[in-house]
Amino acid sequence: MRDTLTEILLGLRLEGVEYGRCLLRAPWAVATSAQPAALFLFVAQGGCWLRTETTEWTYLNAGDAVLFPRGASYVMASSQDVPAVDKATLARRPVSENIYLVNSESKESDIEPDVLFCGAMHFNLDPLHPLIAIMPDMMRASDLAKRDPSVPALLEAMEREISLDRIGACGILARLADVLAATIIRAWIECACSDSSGWIAAVRCPQLGKVLVAIHTQPERDWSVAELADVMGASRSSFNDKFSRMLGVTPAKYVARVKMFQARQWIARDNMRIAVAANRLGYDSEASFSRAFKRIIGHPPSEAREAETV
């Protein structure tokens, strides 16, 4: 499992979009809307209650972190009975290009604030990538800390950086947040999904794992069923049956999806021209590529850049 996942996810990374250091004095409650970016939350001081659409209230202590890999909406609050306001309506003071500070007012000026560090991050993987699709809506660092020693070490580093309040702390915290979020994902992949089926089970399979590595690392190639069967070392019929049974989709449809995931990354993130993406992926015309893109992604490639920023 480690070898095949390493090859498929060798370039897995999170790229920070924006980060906020929030000093909130009780009573407070903030709601964050769902969005395409992954969301990160670190409790530096105090604590808070957290609830999502699919989970009940849970308390986060100082030094804990949570990752929402698919950008699920959530509410955090000093108390469960405080009405929440939209996080986007809070007054922000820019600190640098992608870092802001929120400092709430309180009638009780002597109340120690709860200090939170929030972030929005983009995966370099497509949001529809099968790995992201099977991740839980919420990953709590404390649930994985006992299984990966680097998780508590990174949490302690973030705590120290905030408590010292040194020059450039927010910038260092942003980089630490990127690393911590990626480490949480790695810990979940290695430790928390051993009973998973579907894509993870296929990656763990010595024969199908090689096939998935080939498809994901060479999305430009016009893979045929016969070529993929050769990679697996099986007949076309036995390969097709095993692939379809474990992944719930035919090899041809899976290859087409991976191609479109790659195309959306090129178009939305790298500003690649649609005609160039179509040509690199082996399509005879931009029109046929656009039809395939819309069928799989749900909108035409011309809307990919707009969808990325929504």
N, C-alpha and C positions, 0 to 999 in steps of 0.2 A: 504493500500500500504506500509506504513512504517513498519508494523509488518512483513509482508511476505518478503519484501526486506531485512529487518534486519536479518532474519533467513537465507536467502539464501547467503547474502553477509557479514555474521558476521566476517569472516576472511579476508575480502578484504584489501589488502595492496599493496604498491608499494615498491620494493626493488631496491635501487640505484645501477646502474652499474658503472657509471662514472659521474663526474661533472667538469665543467670548469668555471673559472672566467676569463672573456675576457675583456681586455682593448683595445679598437679599436679606432684609431684616424682617423678622416675623411681625405680624402674620403675612404670609405671601403664598401665592400659588400661580404657576405659569404653565400654559398649555403650548405644546409645539405641534404644528401640523405635519402630516405625512408629506414626504418629499422624495425625489429620486435619489438624493445623496444619502449615504450612510450617516447616522447620527451618533455622536459620542458624548458621554457625560461622565465627569469625574467630580467627586465630592471631596473638596480639599479641607473644609472646616465645617464643623457643625454636623448637620445631617438633614435628610429630607425624605418625604414619602414619595413613592413613584407608582404610577398606574398606567397601563396601556389598555387598548381596546380588548385585548385577549387575556389580560392578567389582572388579578386583584391588587389592592394596595400592598406594597412591600416597603420596608424601611431600609434606606441606604445610610451607612455610617461613613464617617470621615475616612478617606483612604480607599473608598470603593469606586469602581468604574463600571459603566454599562455601555455596550455597543448595540445599536440597532442597525444591522447590516442592510436592511431594505428601507431604512428611513421611516419606520412606523411612527405614528403619532403617539404622544405620551403627555401625561400631566405630572408635574412635580410640585410639591407643596410642603410648607412647614407644618401644616395640619390638614387632615383629610376633609374638614368641613369648610375650608376657605375657598370662596369662589375664584376660579382661575381666570387669568387674563391671557390674551395671546402674547406669546413671547416676542413676536414681531413688533408689538406696540410699545415695548419698553424703550425708554430713552437710552441711546447708545452714544458713547464717546469713542471715536476712532483712536486706536493706539498706533497702528501701522496699517499697511495695505489690506491685510485680511484679518486683523485682530481688533476687537472692540471691547470696551469696558461698560458694564452695567452696574450702577450703584443706586440701589433703591432708597427712597426717603422713608423715615419712620418718625412717628411722634415721640417715640422713646429712643433718643439719640444714643443712650448708653447700651442699647441692645447689641450684643455681639452678632455680626452678620453670619449667615450661612454662606460659605464661599464655594462656588461651583465653577468648573471650567467646562464649557460646552464646545462642541465642534461639529462641522458638517464636512464630510469627506466623499470624494469620488473614488470608486474602484477603477482600476485599469481594465477590469473585466466588465463585460456587458451585464446589465442588470438581470437579463434573462439567462445568464450562464447557469448551467445545471447545479454548480456548487452553491451559488448564491440562492438559487431557488429552494434548496433543501435546508438552508440555514434556519434556525429558529428566529422569530421576530426580535427576540432580545437575548443578549449574551451578557451575563454578569461575571465580572472578573473574579470575584471571590469564589464562584463555583468551580473555576478552573485553576485557581492559584495553587491548590494542593498537588495538582498534576503537572504543572509546569513551573519550575523555580524562577524562571525569568519574569513571570507575571508579577509576583509580589515585589521583586526587585525594581521593576519599572514603576509600580505604584508608589513605592517608597521614594524613588527619585522625583516623581511629580510632587509628592507631598513636601519634600525638602525644598524644591525649587520655589514653591508657592510660599512656604513659611519664611524663607530667607528674604523674599521680595527684592532680589538683586536686579541690577540693570539688565535689560534684555530677557527678563524671566518669561514673559509671554511668548516670545519667539522660541525659546528653548522648550517651553511647555507644549507648543504646537508640534514641534518635531517629536517630542516624547509621546504625544497623543497618537501621532501617526504610527509610531513603532509599537505602542501598546495595543492599538486596535488590530494591527496585523498579527501580533503575538497572540491575542485572544482568539483570533480566527484559526491560527495554526494549532493552538492548544485544543480547540474544539475538534478540528479535523483529526488530530492524532489521538485524542483521548476520549472524546465524548460522543463519537459517532460510530463506534465499533459495531453497533447493532443495526446500523442503517442499511436500507435496501436500495434498490434502484441504482443511481449513478455511482454512489460510493461502493456498493457491492460490485459493480462492473469494474471500477478502477482497481479494486482489490483482487479481482480475478486475474491470474497470471496471463491468460490468453487474451481476454478482452481488454485488459489494461494496456497492452501494447498497441492495440487498435486505437484506443482513445488517445493515447499519446501521439500517435501518428496523425490523427485527425486534427487535434487541437494545436499541435506545433507546426502543421503544414496546411492551414486553411485554404491557401491559394490553389492547392493541388486538386485536380478534377478526379477525386477518388471514385473508383468503380467498386462494385461489390466483390468482383473477382480479386482486385488488388488488396482490398481489406481482408478478404479471406486468406490470401497468401501471407499477410502480416500475422494473422492469427495462427496460420499453419493448419487450416481446416478446409473442408470442401465448402463450396458456395452455399449449399443448402443447410449444412450444419451450422455454419457461421451465421447465416441470416436468421435461423431459428433461435440460436442462443442470444444473439444481439437483441433481437426484437423482444424476446421473453424477459431479459434482464433490464432493458432500458425502456420498454413500453413503446418503442417507435422503431421504424425500419432504419437500416443503415443509411439509405439515401436521404430520408427526411432528417436524420441527425446531422449528416454532413451539410445539408442545405442550411440548417439552423446555425451551425457553427460559422459557416460562411457569412451569414447575415449578421451574426453577433460581431464578427470582425469588421464587416463593412460599416456597421453603425459606429464602431470605435473610430475608424478612419475618417468617416464623414463628420461626425459630431465633435470629436476631440482634435483631430489633426487637420480639419478643414480640407480634406481630400476631395477633389472633384468627383462627382458621381460617375462620370464616364471612366475615370481612371480606376476607381474601385471596381466597377463592372468588369473592366478589362483584366485587372489583376486576379479577379476571382474566376476568370474563364468564361464569362458570359459573352455571347455573340453580339449582343446589342444592349444599349442602355435601357431600352424599353423592356426587354425580357428580364433584365436585372431588377428594374423598378417594380415589375409585377411580382417577382419572387420576394423582394424586400417587403412589400406591402402585405403580402399573404402571411409572412412569418412574423414580422415585427408589429404589424397592425396599422401602419401609416406609411406613406411614400417616403423615399430617402430624402426628398427635398425638405421634409419637416423634421429630419433627424436633429439638426442643430437647435431648432426651436424647442423640441421635446427635451433636449439635454438641459436646457436652462430653466425649464418650468419649475 
